[in-house]
Amino acid sequence: MRSYILPPGTKTLIVWCGLGLLFSASGPRLANAQESLEARGDSLFSAHDNLRALSVYKEALKTEESFNLLFKAGSAALLVGQYTEGESEAYFEEAVGFAERLGNKYPDQPGSWTLLAATKGQLAKFRGPREKARVARGVYTHVHQALALDSTYAFAYVVAGILAREVSQLGWVKRLAASAVLGGLPPGSLPESKRHLAKAIRNAPEFIIARWEFAKTCLALGQDDEALVHLNYIKKLTPANSEEDRLQRKAAGVGADLARRLLGKL
C-alpha cells in the first residue's frame, strides 16, 4: 500500500492502488473480526490473488458496508474481470454494483465516483454503440464529480485522461454519428488527455498506471522522446498489484522497442 495523497476531510489516508485505485479510510472503527477479514483480503490482494481477495472482502461486507471494504471489493472485482476469460462481463457487473453502493452511501468521497466511472467504462465494452455513448457521458460526469470533491485525486485524472484520448481517436464520421443518433459524446482531445494524466503523475509520482497512460498519450501525439522518459521511469517503480506488475513488464518491452526506433533515426 502507498500513502501519498491526503484528501480533505478525512482523518486517515491510505492510497490503495488496486488499479492504482485510491481510497481514504473513514467511518467508524470496524469490529476485530471484520478487521481480520479485511487484513486477510489485503494480504491476498498484495499477493495478486484477486479472486480470493474478492471473496474475503465480500464476506467482510456481510458485517458492515464500510467505504474501504466496498472500494476494495469493487477494485478486486474489476481486476478479476480483466484477467478472467469468458466471465469478464459478470465480474465487471459485480464491480459496478459495489461502485453504485459506494455512490449511494458515500457520495462525499471522490473514490466513490471515480470507481463508478472506471467500472462502468469496463462494462461498456460489452454494450452496443448507443449504450457506450451513454456510458461515456456518465464517465465524464462521474470523474468531474470526483474532482469537484478533491482536485488532487490522481485516480480521477487517470480516468479522465483515458476518456479524453479514447474520444479524440474516434474518426469524425463516428463522432458525427454519435452526436446525431446516440446523444453525443463528451469532449476530448489528446492535449486534454495529456494535461489530465500529467496532473495524475504530479499528485501520485509512483502511480505506474498514470505514467503508462501518459506514455500512451504521448505516443499518440507523436512525442516519442517524452513517452520514453516515462516508460523508462516505470522500470524503477515497485508494482502495487497485478495490473501494475503487468504494465511494468509491458512498458519495458515497449520502451526497448521505442529506444531502438529512436536510435535508428540518429
C-alpha positions as CSV (number, residue, x, y, z in Angstrom):
1,M,0.0,0.0,0.0
2,R,1.1,3.5,-0.7
3,S,0.4,6.8,1.1
4,Y,1.0,10.0,-0.8
5,I,-2.3,11.9,-1.1
6,L,-4.4,13.3,1.7
7,P,-8.0,14.0,0.6
8,P,-9.7,16.9,2.5
9,G,-12.0,16.0,5.4
10,T,-10.5,12.6,6.2
11,K,-8.7,11.6,9.4
12,T,-6.7,8.8,7.8
13,L,-5.3,8.4,4.3
14,I,-4.4,5.1,2.7
15,V,-3.8,5.1,-1.0
16,W,-4.5,1.6,-2.1
17,C,-3.5,1.0,-5.7
18,G,-5.9,-1.7,-6.7
19,L,-5.8,-0.5,-10.2
20,G,-3.9,2.4,-8.9
21,L,-7.2,2.8,-7.1
22,L,-7.1,5.3,-4.3
23,F,-9.2,5.3,-1.2
24,S,-9.4,7.2,2.0
25,A,-10.0,5.4,5.3
26,S,-13.0,6.9,7.1
27,G,-16.1,6.0,9.1
28,P,-16.4,4.0,12.4
29,R,-13.8,1.5,13.6
30,L,-14.6,-2.0,12.4
31,A,-15.1,-4.9,14.8
32,N,-12.0,-7.0,15.3
33,A,-13.4,-10.0,13.3
34,Q,-14.1,-7.8,10.3
35,E,-10.7,-6.1,10.6
36,S,-9.2,-9.5,10.5
37,L,-11.1,-10.4,7.3
38,E,-10.2,-7.1,5.7
39,A,-6.5,-7.7,6.6
40,R,-6.7,-11.2,5.1
41,G,-8.2,-9.7,1.9
42,D,-5.5,-7.1,1.7
43,S,-2.8,-9.8,2.1
44,L,-4.3,-11.8,-0.7
45,F,-4.6,-8.7,-2.9
46,S,-1.0,-7.8,-2.3
47,A,-0.1,-11.3,-3.4
48,H,-2.0,-10.7,-6.7
49,D,-4.7,-13.3,-5.7
50,N,-7.5,-11.0,-6.7
51,L,-10.3,-13.7,-6.8
52,R,-9.7,-14.9,-3.3
53,A,-9.3,-11.3,-2.0
54,L,-12.7,-10.5,-3.6
55,S,-14.3,-13.5,-1.8
56,V,-12.9,-12.4,1.6
57,Y,-14.0,-8.7,1.1
58,K,-17.5,-9.9,0.2
59,E,-17.6,-12.0,3.4
60,A,-16.4,-8.9,5.5
61,L,-19.2,-6.8,3.8
62,K,-21.8,-9.0,5.4
63,T,-21.0,-7.4,8.7
64,E,-20.7,-3.7,7.7
65,E,-20.6,-1.8,4.4
66,S,-17.6,0.4,5.2
67,F,-16.2,2.7,2.5
68,N,-12.9,0.8,2.5
69,L,-14.4,-2.6,2.0
70,L,-16.8,-1.6,-0.8
71,F,-14.0,0.2,-2.6
72,K,-11.6,-2.8,-2.2
73,A,-14.3,-5.3,-3.3
74,G,-15.1,-3.2,-6.4
75,S,-11.4,-2.8,-7.2
76,A,-10.8,-6.6,-6.8
77,A,-13.8,-7.5,-9.0
78,L,-12.6,-5.1,-11.6
79,L,-9.2,-6.8,-11.7
80,V,-10.6,-10.3,-11.7
81,G,-12.8,-9.3,-14.7
82,Q,-9.7,-8.1,-16.6
83,Y,-8.0,-11.5,-16.1
84,T,-10.9,-13.9,-16.4
85,E,-11.6,-15.3,-19.9
86,G,-15.3,-15.7,-20.6
87,E,-16.5,-14.3,-17.3
88,S,-15.3,-10.7,-17.5
89,E,-18.7,-9.2,-18.1
90,A,-20.1,-10.8,-14.9
91,Y,-17.2,-9.5,-12.8
92,F,-17.4,-6.1,-14.3
93,E,-21.2,-6.0,-13.5
94,E,-20.3,-7.0,-9.9
95,A,-17.7,-4.2,-9.7
96,V,-20.3,-1.7,-10.9
97,G,-22.6,-2.9,-8.2
98,F,-20.1,-2.2,-5.5
99,A,-19.3,1.2,-7.0
100,E,-23.0,2.1,-7.1
101,R,-23.4,1.2,-3.5
102,L,-20.4,3.4,-2.8
103,G,-22.0,6.3,-4.6
104,N,-25.3,5.9,-2.7
105,K,-23.7,5.5,0.7
106,Y,-20.6,7.7,0.4
107,P,-21.4,10.4,-2.1
108,D,-18.9,12.8,-0.4
109,Q,-15.9,10.6,-1.3
110,P,-14.1,11.1,-4.6
111,G,-13.2,7.4,-4.8
112,S,-16.9,6.5,-5.0
113,W,-17.5,8.4,-8.2
114,T,-14.1,7.5,-9.8
115,L,-14.6,3.8,-9.2
116,L,-18.1,4.1,-10.7
117,A,-16.6,5.8,-13.7
118,A,-13.8,3.1,-14.1
119,T,-16.1,0.1,-13.6
120,K,-18.8,1.4,-16.0
121,G,-16.1,2.1,-18.6
122,Q,-15.0,-1.5,-18.5
123,L,-18.6,-2.9,-18.6
124,A,-19.3,-0.7,-21.7
125,K,-17.0,-3.0,-23.7
126,F,-19.9,-5.4,-23.7
127,R,-22.6,-3.0,-24.7
128,G,-23.8,-1.6,-28.1
129,P,-22.9,1.8,-29.6
130,R,-25.8,3.7,-28.0
131,E,-25.1,2.4,-24.5
132,K,-21.4,3.1,-25.0
133,A,-22.1,6.7,-25.8
134,R,-24.3,7.0,-22.8
135,V,-21.7,5.4,-20.6
136,A,-19.0,7.8,-21.9
137,R,-21.2,10.8,-20.9
138,G,-21.7,9.2,-17.5
139,V,-17.9,8.6,-17.0
140,Y,-17.3,12.2,-17.8
141,T,-19.8,13.3,-15.2
142,H,-18.6,11.0,-12.5
143,V,-15.0,11.9,-13.0
144,H,-15.8,15.6,-12.6
145,Q,-17.9,14.8,-9.6
146,A,-14.8,13.3,-8.0
147,L,-12.6,16.2,-8.9
148,A,-15.1,18.7,-7.5
149,L,-14.6,16.9,-4.2
150,D,-10.8,16.6,-4.4
151,S,-8.9,18.3,-7.1
152,T,-5.7,16.3,-6.3
153,Y,-7.3,12.9,-6.7
154,A,-4.9,11.1,-9.1
155,F,-7.1,8.2,-10.0
156,A,-9.8,10.5,-11.3
157,Y,-7.3,12.3,-13.5
158,V,-6.2,9.0,-15.0
159,V,-9.8,8.0,-15.9
160,A,-10.4,11.5,-17.3
161,G,-7.2,11.2,-19.4
162,I,-8.1,7.8,-20.8
163,L,-11.6,9.0,-21.7
164,A,-10.3,12.1,-23.5
165,R,-7.8,10.0,-25.5
166,E,-10.4,7.4,-26.5
167,V,-12.9,10.1,-27.6
168,S,-10.3,12.0,-29.5
169,Q,-9.3,8.9,-31.5
170,L,-12.8,8.3,-32.9
171,G,-13.0,9.3,-36.5
172,W,-15.1,12.4,-37.4
173,V,-17.7,10.2,-39.1
174,K,-18.2,8.2,-35.8
175,R,-18.3,11.4,-33.8
176,L,-20.9,12.9,-36.1
177,A,-23.0,9.7,-35.9
178,A,-22.7,9.7,-32.1
179,S,-23.9,13.3,-32.0
180,A,-26.8,12.8,-34.4
181,V,-28.0,9.4,-33.3
182,L,-26.5,8.4,-30.0
183,G,-27.0,11.5,-27.9
184,G,-23.5,12.9,-28.3
185,L,-20.1,12.2,-26.7
186,P,-18.2,14.1,-24.0
187,P,-15.4,16.5,-25.1
188,G,-12.0,15.0,-25.5
189,S,-8.6,15.7,-27.2
190,L,-5.1,14.3,-27.0
191,P,-3.7,17.6,-25.4
192,E,-6.5,17.4,-22.8
193,S,-5.7,13.7,-22.1
194,K,-2.1,14.7,-21.6
195,R,-3.0,17.5,-19.2
196,H,-5.2,15.2,-17.1
197,L,-2.5,12.5,-16.9
198,A,0.2,15.0,-16.1
199,K,-1.9,16.1,-13.1
200,A,-2.2,12.4,-12.0
201,I,1.5,12.0,-12.1
202,R,2.1,15.3,-10.2
203,N,-0.2,14.1,-7.4
204,A,1.0,10.5,-7.4
205,P,4.5,10.2,-8.8
206,E,4.8,6.4,-8.2
207,F,1.4,5.6,-9.9
208,I,2.6,3.2,-12.6
209,I,-0.8,3.2,-14.4
210,A,-0.7,7.0,-14.6
211,R,2.7,7.0,-16.2
212,W,1.8,4.2,-18.6
213,E,-1.3,6.0,-19.8
214,F,0.7,9.3,-20.1
215,A,3.2,7.5,-22.3
216,K,0.4,6.1,-24.5
217,T,-1.0,9.6,-25.0
218,C,2.5,11.0,-25.8
219,L,2.9,8.3,-28.4
220,A,-0.5,9.2,-29.9
221,L,0.7,12.8,-30.1
222,G,4.0,11.7,-31.8
223,Q,6.0,12.8,-28.7
224,D,8.2,9.7,-28.6
225,D,11.0,11.1,-26.6
226,E,8.7,12.2,-23.8
227,A,7.0,8.8,-23.9
228,L,10.3,7.0,-23.5
229,V,11.2,9.0,-20.4
230,H,8.1,7.7,-18.6
231,L,8.4,4.2,-19.9
232,N,11.9,4.1,-18.5
233,Y,10.8,5.6,-15.2
234,I,8.2,2.9,-14.7
235,K,11.1,0.3,-14.6
236,K,12.3,2.0,-11.3
237,L,8.9,1.7,-9.5
238,T,7.5,-1.1,-7.4
239,P,4.2,-2.5,-8.7
240,A,1.4,-2.3,-6.1
241,N,-0.8,-5.0,-7.7
242,S,-1.1,-7.5,-10.6
243,E,-2.2,-4.8,-13.1
244,E,0.8,-2.6,-12.3
245,D,3.1,-5.6,-12.5
246,R,1.7,-6.4,-15.9
247,L,2.1,-2.8,-17.1
248,Q,5.6,-2.6,-15.8
249,R,6.6,-5.6,-17.9
250,K,4.8,-4.2,-20.9
251,A,6.4,-0.8,-20.5
252,A,9.8,-2.4,-20.5
253,G,9.1,-4.1,-23.9
254,V,7.5,-1.0,-25.5
255,G,10.3,1.2,-24.1
256,A,13.0,-1.0,-25.5
257,D,11.4,-1.1,-29.0
258,L,10.9,2.7,-28.9
259,A,14.5,3.3,-27.9
260,R,15.8,1.2,-30.8
261,R,13.5,3.1,-33.2
262,L,14.6,6.5,-31.9
263,L,18.3,5.4,-32.1
264,G,17.8,4.3,-35.7
265,K,16.7,7.9,-36.6
266,L,20.0,9.3,-35.4
